[in-house]
Amino acid sequence: MPWYPKRSRYYMPCDTDEEIEQGDIFWGVPTLIARHPDLSDHFPQSPTQLPPAETLAPPPLSRVKDGISVHADPVIILPHTCDFYGPEKGRRNRVRLVARIERLADAGIAEHDRVLARSGDGFDHMFFLPSWNDPTRDADDMMVNLRYMTSVDAAYLSRQRRLARLSTAAIIALRRRIAQFFTDYAPAPAELVLADTSGGLIRNDRDLARLGLVAEPQPPPSAMSDTAPHSNDA
């Protein structure tokens, strides 16, 4: 079962004035990581060797900022749209969870392992992205690094700075990877399509009652006719 759609089917058109949705990609949004200041303030003896966490005391709060690194790579919106939809929950909830996007060539993955990264059959912490400028150009391939997530204020996510929107097929693949990353279980795409049909993407405005997923509203008893037949009259 392939993890990802074809490169030519990864993205879909999106007008500037359209609401922000899960899978939208932006520039101009910071991502952060808080490293221990004792580690960030020294030359590392080895890029792959880190001391056990138990050997490092938590730093004073006044020094925490010394270990914070800020990255300026593009980001992707992670939560389902209903968590932050602008005209509804987004008016009260200013928190937006994003993940950092890195160039595959800069992600520390050996050349012979990039085949696995592109197929989705390896590197479970990443979601593959072809370039939104030219999906056919594999030299510009990218990855969403789910190890680098950051909560940012909604003000960072200007629709003027939206770079791309994932297609429906790519959104299903993203949700599948997110589920696997957090639970070690990768749902079949059919499960996620069913879940989407039940919950609905906001832009599709699905009618849950019509789908039989919620009960149809019933009129109050006072609104029923006194002449309606009783069950024992049938």
Secondary structure, 3 states (H helix, E strand, C coil): CCCCCCHHHCEECCCCCCCCCCCEEECCCCEEEECCHHHHCCCCCCCCCCCCHHHCCCCCHHHHHHHEEEECCCEEECCCHHHCCCCCHHHCCCEEEEEEEEEHHHCCCCHHHHHHHHHCCCCCCEEEECCCCCCCCHHHCEEEEEEEEEEEEHHHCCHHHEEEEECHHHHHHHHHHHHHHHHCCCCCHHHHHHHHHHHCCHHHCCCCCCCCCCCCCCCCHHHCCCCCCCHHHC
